[in-house]
Amino acid sequence: MRQYDDPVEVRRGETEDPDQFLWRGRLWKVRAVVAHWVETGPWWQSALRPAGVAGGAGGAGAALDPVAERELWRVEAGRGMPGEAAGSYGVFDLSFDWADGRWQLVGCLD
C-alpha cells in the first residue's frame, strides 16, 4: 500500500461512513467499507520523557496530545459506474482527525 498525507473532502452517507471523497480534483464513490478503526496518539512518547525534556510532561514541547484520536476507514472506491471497465478503482485509507476536524487520504492500494 502506498502511503499519502493528502487532504481530501469527504461526504458522509446516512450511516456516517464516507460515501464520496474528492482527491486531487477527482470524485471517488465509496462502494464498500472494508474496515473501520480508531487510533490514538503515541502516549508512550510523552510518558517516557522526563519533565523539562521537549515533549515531556511540563516541558517546552508538551504540545503533543497523547490521547489524540483519529478515525480510519478502509474503503473500496471507484470513479465511474460499478462494473464499468473504463472506470478507475482502488482501496483507500481515509483518516479523520478529531483534533482539527480534517480528512486525509493516508494510503492507497490500486
DSSP file (Angstrom, degrees, kcal/mol; ACC not computed):
  #  RESIDUE AA STRUCTURE BP1 BP2  ACC     N-H-->O    O-->H-N    N-H-->O    O-->H-N    TCO  KAPPA ALPHA  PHI   PSI    X-CA   Y-CA   Z-CA
    1    1 A M              0   0    0      0, 0.0     2,-0.3     0, 0.0   108,-0.2   0.000 360.0 360.0 360.0 130.6    0.0    0.0    0.0
    2    2 A R  E     -A  108   0A   0    106,-2.4   106,-2.0     1,-0.0     2,-0.3  -0.595 360.0-131.3 -78.2 140.0    1.3    3.4   -1.0
    3    3 A Q  E     +A  107   0A   0     -2,-0.3     2,-0.3   104,-0.2   104,-0.3  -0.740  30.1 171.8 -95.5 140.1    1.4    6.0    1.8
    4    4 A Y  E     -     0   0A   0    102,-1.8   100,-0.0    -2,-0.3     0, 0.0  -0.870  31.1-161.6-135.6 168.9    0.0    9.5    1.4
    5    5 A D  E     +     0   0A   0     -2,-0.3   101,-0.2     2,-0.1    -2,-0.0  -0.331  43.7 146.4-145.0  53.9   -0.8   12.5    3.5
    6    6 A D  E     -A  105   0A   0     99,-1.8    99,-3.3     1,-0.0     2,-0.1  -0.783  48.6-121.4-101.1 133.6   -3.2   14.3    1.1
    7    7 A P  E     -A  104   0A   0      0, 0.0    17,-0.4     0, 0.0     2,-0.3  -0.471  34.8-175.8 -68.3 143.4   -6.1   16.4    2.2
    8    8 A V        -     0   0    0     95,-1.2     2,-0.5    -2,-0.1    95,-0.4  -0.959  26.4-128.4-136.1 155.6   -9.5   15.2    0.9
    9    9 A E  E     -B   22   0A   0     13,-1.5    13,-2.7    -2,-0.3     2,-0.4  -0.932  31.7-163.3-102.7 126.6  -13.0   16.4    1.1
   10   10 A V  E     -B   21   0A   0     -2,-0.5     2,-0.5    11,-0.2    11,-0.2  -0.916  14.6-159.7-118.4 136.0  -15.4   13.7    2.3
   11   11 A R  E     -B   20   0A   0      9,-2.6     8,-3.2    -2,-0.4     9,-1.8  -0.961  20.4-143.6-108.6 127.9  -19.2   13.5    2.1
   12   12 A R  E     -B   18   0A   0     -2,-0.5     5,-0.1     6,-0.3     2,-0.1  -0.613   8.6-137.0 -91.6 151.4  -20.7   11.1    4.6
   13   13 A G    >   -     0   0    0      4,-2.8     3,-1.5    -2,-0.2    -1,-0.1  -0.114  43.8 -75.7 -89.4-167.9  -23.7    8.9    3.9
   14   14 A E  T 3  S+     0   0    0      1,-0.3    -2,-0.0     2,-0.1    -1,-0.0   0.791 132.5  52.8 -62.5 -29.8  -26.7    8.1    6.1
   15   15 A T  T 3  S-     0   0    0      2,-0.1    -1,-0.3     1,-0.0    -3,-0.0   0.398 115.4-114.5 -87.5   3.2  -24.6    5.8    8.3
   16   16 A E  S <  S+     0   0    0     -3,-1.5    -2,-0.1     1,-0.3     3,-0.1   0.428  78.8 125.9  74.1   0.5  -22.0    8.5    8.8
   17   17 A D  S    S-     0   0    0      1,-0.1    -4,-2.8    -5,-0.1    -1,-0.3  -0.535  78.1 -81.9 -79.0 156.0  -19.4    6.4    6.9
   18   18 A P  E     +B   12   0A   0      0, 0.0    -6,-0.3     0, 0.0    -1,-0.1  -0.368  48.4 174.3 -58.0 134.5  -17.7    8.0    4.0
   19   19 A D  E     +     0   0A   0     -8,-3.2    11,-2.5     1,-0.5     2,-0.3   0.709  65.9   0.8-110.6 -36.8  -19.9    7.9    0.9
   20   20 A Q  E     -BC  11  29A   0     -9,-1.8    -9,-2.6     9,-0.2    -1,-0.5  -0.976  61.9-165.7-147.5 154.3  -17.8   10.0   -1.6
   21   21 A F  E     -BC  10  28A   0      7,-2.2     7,-2.9    -2,-0.3     2,-0.6  -0.997  16.6-138.7-146.2 148.8  -14.4   11.8   -1.5
   22   22 A L  E     +BC   9  27A   0    -13,-2.7   -13,-1.5    -2,-0.3     2,-0.4  -0.917  28.6 172.7-106.1 116.6  -12.7   14.4   -3.6
   23   23 A W  E >   - C   0  26A   0      3,-2.6     3,-1.6    -2,-0.6   -15,-0.1  -0.988  67.2 -15.5-131.4 123.1   -9.0   13.6   -4.1
   24   24 A R  T 3  S-     0   0    0     -2,-0.4    -1,-0.1   -17,-0.4     3,-0.1   0.868 128.6 -52.0  52.6  41.6   -6.7   15.6   -6.4
   25   25 A G  T 3  S+     0   0    0      1,-0.2     2,-0.4    -3,-0.0    -1,-0.3   0.540 116.5 110.4  78.5   7.2   -9.7   17.1   -8.2
   26   26 A R  E <   -C   23   0A   0     -3,-1.6    -3,-2.6     2,-0.0     2,-0.5  -0.948  63.3-132.6-120.6 137.1  -11.4   13.7   -8.9
   27   27 A L  E     -C   22   0A   0     -2,-0.4     2,-0.4    -5,-0.2    -5,-0.2  -0.742  21.0-166.4 -89.3 127.8  -14.6   12.4   -7.3
   28   28 A W  E     -C   21   0A   0     -7,-2.9    -7,-2.2    -2,-0.5     2,-0.5  -0.944  10.1-146.2-115.2 134.5  -14.5    8.9   -5.9
   29   29 A K  E     -CD  20  78A   0     49,-2.7    49,-2.2    -2,-0.4     2,-0.4  -0.884  18.8-128.0-101.9 124.7  -17.6    7.0   -4.9
   30   30 A V  E     + D   0  77A   0    -11,-2.5    47,-0.3    -2,-0.5     3,-0.1  -0.583  26.6 178.9 -73.6 124.5  -17.3    4.5   -2.0
   31   31 A R  E     -     0   0A   0     45,-3.2     2,-0.3    -2,-0.4    46,-0.2   0.750  66.6  -1.6 -95.6 -30.7  -18.6    1.1   -3.0
   32   32 A A  E     - D   0  76A   0     44,-1.6    44,-2.8   -13,-0.0     2,-0.7  -0.975  59.5-127.5-159.7 145.4  -17.9   -0.7    0.3
   33   33 A V  E     - D   0  75A   0     -2,-0.3    42,-0.3    42,-0.2     3,-0.1  -0.886  24.6-177.7 -93.4 117.4  -16.4    0.0    3.7
   34   34 A V  E     -     0   0A   0     40,-3.0     2,-0.3    -2,-0.7    41,-0.2   0.870  64.6  -8.7 -84.0 -40.6  -13.8   -2.8    4.2
   35   35 A A  E     - D   0  74A   0     39,-1.6    39,-2.6     2,-0.0     2,-0.3  -0.984  53.7-162.4-155.8 157.8  -12.7   -1.8    7.8
   36   36 A H  E     + D   0  73A   0     -2,-0.3     2,-0.3    37,-0.2    37,-0.2  -0.967  23.6 151.3-147.3 127.7  -13.2    1.0   10.4
   37   37 A W  E     - D   0  72A   0     35,-2.2    35,-3.3    -2,-0.3     2,-0.4  -0.944  35.0-124.1-151.3 169.5  -11.0    1.6   13.4
   38   38 A V  E     - D   0  71A   0     -2,-0.3     2,-0.4    33,-0.2    33,-0.2  -0.970  18.9-162.4-121.6 134.8   -9.7    4.3   15.8
   39   39 A E  E     - D   0  70A   0     31,-2.9    31,-2.3    -2,-0.4     2,-0.2  -0.930   6.9-151.1-114.6 141.2   -6.1    5.1   16.5
   40   40 A T  E     - D   0  69A   0     -2,-0.4    29,-0.2    29,-0.2    27,-0.1  -0.663  30.5 -89.8-103.4 166.0   -4.8    7.1   19.5
   41   41 A G        -     0   0    0     27,-1.6     2,-2.2    -2,-0.2     3,-0.2  -0.132  53.0 -83.8 -68.0 169.0   -1.7    9.2   19.7
   42   42 A P    >>  +     0   0    0      0, 0.0     3,-1.6     0, 0.0     4,-0.8  -0.469  54.3 172.0 -76.2  75.0    1.7    7.8   20.8
   43   43 A W  H 3> S+     0   0    0     -2,-2.2     4,-1.8    23,-0.5     3,-0.3   0.787  70.2  65.0 -56.9 -30.5    1.0    8.2   24.5
   44   44 A W  H 3> S+     0   0    0      1,-0.2     4,-1.7     2,-0.2    -1,-0.3   0.783  91.9  62.8 -67.0 -27.1    4.2    6.3   25.4
   45   45 A Q  H <> S+     0   0    0     -3,-1.6     4,-0.6     1,-0.2    -1,-0.2   0.921 110.8  36.7 -65.8 -43.0    6.4    9.0   23.8
   46   46 A S  H  < S+     0   0    0     -4,-0.8    11,-0.6    -3,-0.3     3,-0.4   0.827 115.0  56.2 -78.1 -30.1    5.3   11.6   26.3
   47   47 A A  H  < S+     0   0    0     -4,-1.8    -2,-0.2     1,-0.2    -1,-0.2   0.803 107.7  48.2 -70.5 -29.0    5.1    9.1   29.2
   48   48 A L  H  < S+     0   0    0     -4,-1.7    -1,-0.2    -5,-0.1    -2,-0.2   0.601  93.7  87.7 -89.4 -11.9    8.7    8.1   28.8
   49   49 A R  S  < S-     0   0    0     -4,-0.6     8,-0.7    -3,-0.4     3,-0.1  -0.723  78.4-123.9 -90.0 135.4   10.3   11.6   28.7
   50   50 A P    >   -     0   0    0      0, 0.0     3,-1.7     0, 0.0     6,-0.2  -0.341  41.0 -82.2 -71.0 158.8   11.2   13.3   31.9
   51   51 A A  T 3  S+     0   0    0      1,-0.2     7,-0.2     5,-0.1     3,-0.1  -0.302 117.2  31.5 -58.0 141.9    9.8   16.7   32.8
   52   52 A G  T 3  S+     0   0    0      5,-0.4     2,-0.4     1,-0.3     8,-0.3   0.230  92.2 111.2  92.9 -13.9   11.6   19.5   31.2
   53   53 A V  S X  S-     0   0    0     -3,-1.7     3,-3.5     4,-0.1    -1,-0.3  -0.769  86.9 -88.0 -93.4 139.1   12.6   17.5   28.1
   54   54 A A  T 3  S+     0   0    0     -2,-0.4    -1,-0.1     1,-0.3     3,-0.1  -0.182 117.4  12.7 -47.9 123.8   10.9   18.5   24.8
   55   55 A G  T 3  S+     0   0    0      1,-0.3    -1,-0.3    -6,-0.0    -6,-0.2   0.257 103.5 118.7  90.7 -12.0    7.6   16.7   24.6
   56   56 A G  S X  S-     0   0    0     -3,-3.5     3,-2.2    -6,-0.2    -1,-0.3  -0.324  81.7 -69.1 -82.3 169.2    7.8   15.5   28.3
   57   57 A A  T 3  S-     0   0    0     -8,-0.7    -5,-0.4   -11,-0.6    -1,-0.2  -0.390 122.4  -0.3 -61.0 121.5    5.2   16.4   30.9
   58   58 A G  T 3  S+     0   0    0      1,-0.2    -1,-0.3    -2,-0.2    -7,-0.1   0.428 105.2 131.3  79.8  -1.9    5.5   20.1   31.6
   59   59 A G  S X  S-     0   0    0     -3,-2.2     3,-1.3    -6,-0.3    -1,-0.2  -0.183  75.3 -98.4 -79.9 175.2    8.3   20.5   29.1
   60   60 A A  T 3  S+     0   0    0     -8,-0.3     3,-0.1     1,-0.3    -6,-0.1   0.786 122.5  47.1 -64.5 -29.3    8.7   23.1   26.4
   61   61 A G  T >  S+     0   0    0      1,-0.2     3,-1.0    -8,-0.2    -1,-0.3  -0.041  70.2 128.7-103.1  32.1    7.4   20.8   23.7
   62   62 A A  T <   +     0   0    0     -3,-1.3    -1,-0.2     1,-0.3    -4,-0.1   0.270  38.5 103.0 -74.3  14.4    4.4   19.5   25.7
   63   63 A A  T 3   +     0   0    0     -3,-0.1    -1,-0.3     2,-0.1     2,-0.2   0.678  50.2 108.4 -71.6 -15.9    2.0   20.3   22.8
   64   64 A L    <   -     0   0    0     -3,-1.0     3,-0.1    -8,-0.1    -3,-0.0  -0.465  65.2-146.2 -62.7 124.5    1.9   16.5   21.9
   65   65 A D    >   -     0   0    0     -2,-0.2     3,-1.5     1,-0.1   -24,-0.1  -0.841   9.4-165.3 -97.1 106.6   -1.5   15.2   22.8
   66   66 A P  T 3  S+     0   0    0      0, 0.0   -23,-0.5     0, 0.0    -1,-0.1   0.654  87.9  45.2 -69.8 -13.7   -1.1   11.6   23.9
   67   67 A V  T 3  S+     0   0    0    -27,-0.1    -2,-0.0   -25,-0.1    -3,-0.0   0.220  78.4 135.9-112.5  14.9   -4.8   10.9   23.7
   68   68 A A    <   -     0   0    0     -3,-1.5   -27,-1.6   -28,-0.1     2,-0.4  -0.363  40.5-154.3 -60.2 139.4   -5.4   12.5   20.3
   69   69 A E  E     -D   40   0A   0    -29,-0.2    29,-1.6   -31,-0.0    30,-0.5  -0.890  18.1-172.7-120.1 149.2   -7.6   10.2   18.2
   70   70 A R  E     -DE  39  97A   0    -31,-2.3   -31,-2.9    -2,-0.4     2,-0.4  -0.995  18.2-139.6-135.6 143.5   -8.1    9.8   14.5
   71   71 A E  E     -DE  38  96A   0     25,-2.7    25,-3.0    -2,-0.4     2,-0.4  -0.831  19.7-160.3-102.4 136.7  -10.7    7.6   13.0
   72   72 A L  E     -DE  37  95A   0    -35,-3.3   -35,-2.2    -2,-0.4     2,-0.4  -0.930  10.6-170.4-123.9 144.2   -9.8    5.5    9.9
   73   73 A W  E     -DE  36  94A   0     21,-2.5    21,-2.9    -2,-0.4     2,-0.6  -0.999  11.8-154.4-128.1 130.5  -11.8    3.8    7.2
   74   74 A R  E     +DE  35  93A   0    -39,-2.6   -40,-3.0    -2,-0.4   -39,-1.6  -0.941  31.6 178.2-100.3 119.6  -10.5    1.4    4.6
   75   75 A V  E     -DE  33  92A   0     17,-2.9    17,-2.9    -2,-0.6     2,-0.5  -0.910  34.8-134.1-127.2 148.8  -12.8    1.7    1.6
   76   76 A E  E     +DE  32  91A   0    -44,-2.8   -45,-3.2    -2,-0.3   -44,-1.6  -0.893  41.5 170.7 -92.4 128.2  -13.2    0.3   -1.8
   77   77 A A  E     -DE  30  90A   0     13,-2.7    13,-2.3    -2,-0.5     2,-0.3  -0.970  13.6-176.1-141.8 154.8  -14.0    3.2   -4.1
   78   78 A G  E     -DE  29  89A   0    -49,-2.2   -49,-2.7    -2,-0.3     2,-0.4  -0.966  24.6-128.3-147.0 162.4  -14.2    3.8   -7.8
   79   79 A R  S    S+     0   0    0      9,-2.5     9,-0.3    -2,-0.3     2,-0.1  -0.947  81.1  18.5-109.7 134.5  -14.7    6.5  -10.5
   80   80 A G  S    S-     0   0    0     -2,-0.4   -51,-0.1     7,-0.2    -2,-0.1  -0.394 110.2 -35.9  94.7-179.9  -17.5    5.7  -13.0
   81   81 A M  S >  S-     0   0    0     -2,-0.1     3,-2.1     1,-0.1     6,-0.2  -0.497  72.1 -94.2 -79.0 144.5  -20.3    3.2  -12.7
   82   82 A P  T 3  S+     0   0    0      0, 0.0    -1,-0.1     0, 0.0     3,-0.1  -0.318 113.7  20.4 -55.9 137.3  -19.7   -0.1  -10.9
   83   83 A G  T 3  S+     0   0    0      1,-0.3     2,-0.5    -3,-0.1    -2,-0.1   0.371  89.5 134.6  83.4  -5.1  -18.8   -2.8  -13.4
   84   84 A E    X   -     0   0    0     -3,-2.1     3,-1.0     1,-0.2    -1,-0.3  -0.679  49.7-149.7 -80.4 122.6  -17.7   -0.2  -16.0
   85   85 A A  T 3  S+     0   0    0     -2,-0.5    -1,-0.2     1,-0.2    -2,-0.1   0.819  93.0  54.7 -63.8 -32.5  -14.3   -1.3  -17.5
   86   86 A A  T 3  S+     0   0    0      2,-0.1    -1,-0.2    -3,-0.0     2,-0.1   0.667  88.3  99.2 -78.4 -15.6  -13.1    2.3  -18.1
   87   87 A G  S <  S-     0   0    0     -3,-1.0     2,-0.2    -6,-0.2    -7,-0.2  -0.382  74.6-120.3 -74.3 149.6  -13.6    3.4  -14.5
   88   88 A S        -     0   0    0     -9,-0.3    -9,-2.5    -2,-0.1     2,-0.3  -0.581  32.4-173.8 -84.6 152.8  -10.8    3.6  -12.0
   89   89 A Y  E     +E   78   0A   0    -11,-0.2     2,-0.3    -2,-0.2   -11,-0.2  -0.992  12.1 143.5-148.0 147.1  -11.0    1.5   -8.9
   90   90 A G  E     -E   77   0A   0    -13,-2.3   -13,-2.7    -2,-0.3     2,-0.5  -0.987  44.9-103.2-169.6 175.3   -8.9    1.1   -5.7
   91   91 A V  E     -EF  76 109A   0     18,-2.9    18,-3.3    -2,-0.3     2,-0.3  -0.968  42.0-173.0-113.2 128.3   -8.8    0.5   -1.9
   92   92 A F  E     -EF  75 108A   0    -17,-2.9   -17,-2.9    -2,-0.5     2,-0.6  -0.915  23.9-141.1-127.1 146.0   -8.1    3.7    0.1
   93   93 A D  E     -EF  74 107A   0     14,-2.5    13,-2.6    -2,-0.3    14,-1.1  -0.946  23.3-169.1-104.7 118.1   -7.4    4.5    3.7
   94   94 A L  E     -EF  73 105A   0    -21,-2.9   -21,-2.5    -2,-0.6     2,-0.4  -0.890   2.6-160.4-108.4 137.4   -9.2    7.7    4.8
   95   95 A S  E     -EF  72 104A   0      9,-3.0     9,-2.4    -2,-0.4     2,-0.5  -0.951   9.2-162.9-122.1 136.0   -8.4    9.4    8.1
   96   96 A F  E     -EF  71 103A   0    -25,-3.0   -25,-2.7    -2,-0.4     2,-0.7  -0.978  13.0-151.1-116.9 120.0  -10.5   11.9   10.2
   97   97 A D  E  >> -EF  70 102A   0      5,-2.7     4,-1.8    -2,-0.5     5,-0.8  -0.806   3.3-161.6 -92.9 115.5   -8.5   13.8   12.8
   98   98 A W  T  45S+     0   0    0    -29,-1.6    -1,-0.1    -2,-0.7   -28,-0.1   0.777  85.1  64.1 -67.8 -26.9  -10.8   14.7   15.7
   99   99 A A  T  45S+     0   0    0    -30,-0.5    -1,-0.2     1,-0.2   -29,-0.1   0.888 123.7  12.2 -66.2 -39.7   -8.4   17.4   17.0
  100  100 A D  T  45S-     0   0    0     -3,-0.4    -2,-0.2     2,-0.1    -1,-0.2   0.390  97.1-119.6-121.6   2.6   -8.6   19.6   13.9
  101  101 A G  T  <5 +     0   0    0     -4,-1.8     2,-0.4     1,-0.2    -3,-0.2   0.782  63.3 147.0  67.4  27.4  -11.6   18.2   12.0
  102  102 A R  E   < - F   0  97A   0     -5,-0.8    -5,-2.7   -93,-0.0     2,-0.4  -0.781  41.0-146.2-105.0 139.9   -9.5   17.3    9.0
  103  103 A W  E     - F   0  96A   0    -95,-0.4   -95,-1.2    -2,-0.4     2,-0.3  -0.823  20.6-178.9 -97.9 141.6   -9.8   14.5    6.5
  104  104 A Q  E     -AF   7  95A   0     -9,-2.4    -9,-3.0    -2,-0.4     2,-0.7  -0.985  29.9-133.3-136.1 146.5   -6.7   12.9    4.9
  105  105 A L  E     +AF   6  94A   0    -99,-3.3   -99,-1.8    -2,-0.3   -11,-0.2  -0.925  32.0 171.6 -93.0 119.1   -6.1   10.2    2.4
  106  106 A V  E     +     0   0A   0    -13,-2.6  -102,-1.8    -2,-0.7     2,-0.3   0.549  55.9  14.0-111.0  -9.7   -3.3    8.2    4.1
  107  107 A G  E     -AF   3  93A   0    -14,-1.1   -14,-2.5  -104,-0.3     2,-0.3  -0.986  53.4-167.9-163.4 155.4   -3.0    5.1    1.9
  108  108 A C  E     -AF   2  92A   0   -106,-2.0  -106,-2.4    -2,-0.3     2,-0.5  -0.982   6.8-175.2-150.7 133.3   -4.0    3.6   -1.5
  109  109 A L  E       F   0  91A   0    -18,-3.3   -18,-2.9    -2,-0.3    -2,-0.0  -0.951 360.0 360.0-126.8 109.4   -3.8    0.2   -3.0
  110  110 A D              0   0    0     -2,-0.5   -21,-0.2   -20,-0.2    -1,-0.1   0.403 360.0 360.0-126.2 360.0   -4.9    0.2   -6.6
